[in-house]
Amino acid sequence: MKKFALVALALMVFTANGYAAQKASVVVATGGIGGVYYYYGTQVSEILSKNNIPATAIQTAASVDNMLLLRDKTNPAKNSYFIGTVLPDTAYFTVTGKHEKFAEKPAKGTILWMMYPNHLHIVTTANSGIKTLSDLAGKRVSTGAPGSGTEFTALNLLKAANIDPNKFRKWEKLGAKESDEALANGTLDAYVWSGGLPTGSIVELANTLKRKGTDLFLVPLPDSDPGVVAFKKEFSGLADSQTIAKTIYGTAEDTPTLAFWNMFVAPESMPEELAYNITKAVFDNLETLHASVKAAKDTTLENSARFVGKTAIPYHPGAVKFFTEKGLVK
């Protein structure tokens, strides 16, 4: 009887720590078809499925939708978990309840790893007279399409810099293409854009401006700028200092700026072993991910591990365990 009890106990422990983690149902929330989120998430799903973690990728409306799914559709009782892609500012506002859809019920999300950065561009011309963030005051400026991630970032950066957009000479809320046209036509002095490198429309704008006899200029956002300091304090761990090399758009100088790391997230309720296995499967198959999704080149052990303990949103203990085993987290 004693031997039987020990065997039964061992089976129970195995089931709790291993079997349940392997047999859990995982749904990967991605984004719209054609976008990086969709292809990235679909590839992650395929990697997991090939590594004994049943996973299905689904198309979504991206960041906010993904956090809603994580919050409302995850069901630990049925061993079913939603994971997915999300912008850092969206993650922050949904986890803290600052987003209107999450005010009464914040999403209990955690980070598994960092995906790749979106770079903040403040685009103007060499002869606009705009050389610093503070120079935007009183100018004709577009802060991005309404409801976009660009708009969210732009308005928070302006607030940090004590610049009131209501006092702009003209305040536009245009998408990237419309902003490019307005700047090229001289009806706009500058616009804000958050995206990958290079952003094709800005490459085209640089060529258009040259034909018109001027050059593209990106407003620098160095760590010494008071607005940048205040912004990074508010969004601790979500904004990273990076540089847009002059070769990207043919600018005269390299441009210091802010980068916002897209995150791959999981619910807090996910078992540690499952989060560990998911993270391990992806990082053990990085070559496959990198070959399938161009932006994924920035998904590396180092880029994820260096943010552990430094973000406003916590990492999942299972992911931390993996990065610790790799010697990148103490």
HUMODA-V602172 format. One record per pair of residues at least 24 apart in sequence whose ideal C-beta (glycine too) atoms are under 8 Angstrom apart, sorted by the first residue. I is the first residue (numbers start at 1). J is the second residue. Records with the same first field share a line. If there is no record, write none. Layout:
# HUMODA-V602172
I->J / J
This chain:
# HUMODA-V602172
17->273
18->273
20->79 / 271 / 273 / 274
21->271 / 273 / 274 / 276 / 277
22->52 / 53 / 277
23->54 / 79
24->53 / 54 / 79 / 80 / 81 / 271 / 274
25->54 / 78 / 79 / 80 / 81
26->53 / 54 / 55 / 56 / 80 / 81 / 82 / 83 / 274 / 278
27->55 / 56 / 57 / 58 / 69 / 73 / 80 / 81 / 82 / 83
28->55 / 56 / 57 / 58 / 83 / 84
29->58 / 60 / 65 / 66 / 69 / 70 / 82 / 83 / 84 / 85
30->57 / 58 / 59 / 60 / 62 / 66 / 84 / 85
31->59 / 60 / 61 / 62 / 63 / 66 / 85
32->59 / 60 / 61 / 62
33->59
35->62
36->116 / 196 / 293 / 295
37->62 / 85 / 262
39->292 / 293
40->85 / 115 / 289 / 293 / 295 / 296
41->84 / 85
43->288 / 289 / 292 / 293 / 296
44->264 / 282 / 289
47->281 / 282 / 285 / 288 / 289
48->278 / 281 / 282
50->285
51->277 / 281 / 284 / 285
53->274 / 277 / 278 / 281
60->84
62->86 / 87
63->87 / 90 / 91 / 149
64->90 / 94 / 99 / 101
66->265
67->91 / 94 / 95 / 102 / 107 / 109 / 265
68->101 / 107
70->107 / 109 / 265 / 266 / 267
71->102 / 105 / 106 / 107 / 108 / 109 / 267
74->267 / 269 / 270
76->269 / 270
81->266 / 267 / 269 / 270 / 274
82->267
83->112 / 264 / 265 / 266 / 267 / 270 / 278
84->264 / 265
85->115 / 262 / 263 / 264 / 265
86->262 / 263 / 264 / 265
87->118 / 149 / 260 / 262 / 263
88->235 / 238 / 239 / 260 / 261 / 262 / 263 / 313
89->149 / 152 / 153 / 156 / 235 / 238 / 260
90->149 / 152
91->263 / 265 / 313
92->235 / 238 / 312 / 313
95->312 / 313
96->312
107->267
108->267 / 268 / 269
109->265 / 266 / 267 / 268 / 313
110->265 / 266 / 267 / 268 / 270 / 275 / 313 / 314 / 315 / 316 / 319
111->263 / 264 / 265 / 307 / 311 / 313 / 314 / 315 / 316 / 319
112->263 / 264 / 265 / 266 / 275 / 278 / 279 / 315 / 316 / 318 / 319
113->263 / 264 / 279 / 282 / 283 / 299 / 304 / 319
114->261 / 262 / 263 / 264 / 298 / 299 / 303 / 304 / 307
115->261 / 262 / 263 / 264 / 295 / 296 / 298 / 299
116->196 / 261 / 262 / 295 / 296 / 297 / 298 / 299
117->196 / 240 / 242 / 259 / 260 / 261 / 262 / 298
118->149 / 194 / 195 / 196 / 259 / 260 / 262
119->194 / 195 / 196 / 197 / 242 / 244 / 257 / 258 / 259
120->153 / 157 / 192 / 193 / 194 / 221 / 257 / 258 / 259 / 260
121->192 / 193 / 194 / 195 / 199 / 202 / 218 / 244 / 257
122->190 / 191 / 192 / 218 / 219 / 221 / 257
123->179 / 183 / 190 / 191 / 192 / 193 / 202 / 205 / 216 / 217 / 218 / 219
124->183 / 189 / 190 / 191 / 217 / 218 / 219
125->183 / 209 / 214 / 215 / 216 / 217
126->214 / 215 / 216 / 217 / 252
127->214
128->189 / 190 / 217
130->189 / 190 / 217 / 219
131->219 / 220
132->219 / 220 / 225
133->157 / 161 / 163 / 219 / 221 / 225 / 227 / 228
134->161 / 163 / 227
135->219
136->163 / 168 / 190 / 219
137->163 / 167 / 168
138->167 / 168 / 169
139->168 / 169 / 189 / 190
140->168 / 169 / 170 / 172 / 187 / 188 / 189 / 190
141->165 / 168 / 170 / 171 / 172 / 188 / 189 / 190 / 191 / 192
142->171 / 172 / 173 / 174 / 178 / 179 / 182 / 188 / 190 / 191 / 192
143->171 / 172 / 173 / 191 / 192
144->173 / 174 / 175 / 191 / 192 / 193 / 194
145->173 / 174 / 175
146->173
148->175
149->194
150->192 / 193 / 194 / 195
153->192 / 194 / 260
154->192 / 194
156->231 / 234 / 235
157->192 / 227 / 228 / 231 / 258
158->227
160->227 / 228 / 230 / 231 / 234
161->225 / 226 / 227 / 230 / 231
162->227
163->227
176->201 / 202
177->201
180->204 / 205 / 208
183->209
184->208 / 209 / 212
190->219
194->260
196->295
197->244 / 248
198->248 / 249
202->249
203->249
206->249 / 250 / 251
215->250 / 251 / 252
216->249 / 250 / 251
217->251 / 252
218->244 / 249 / 251 / 255 / 257
219->255
220->255 / 256 / 257
221->255 / 256 / 257 / 258
222->256
223->256
228->258
231->258
232->258
235->312
236->310 / 311 / 312
237->307 / 310 / 311 / 312 / 313
238->311 / 312 / 313
261->303 / 307
263->313
265->313
266->316
268->316
270->316 / 318
271->318
272->316 / 317 / 318 / 321
273->318
274->318
275->316 / 317 / 318 / 319
276->318 / 319 / 321 / 322
277->318
278->318
279->318 / 319 / 322 / 323
280->322
283->322
301->326 / 328
302->328
305->329
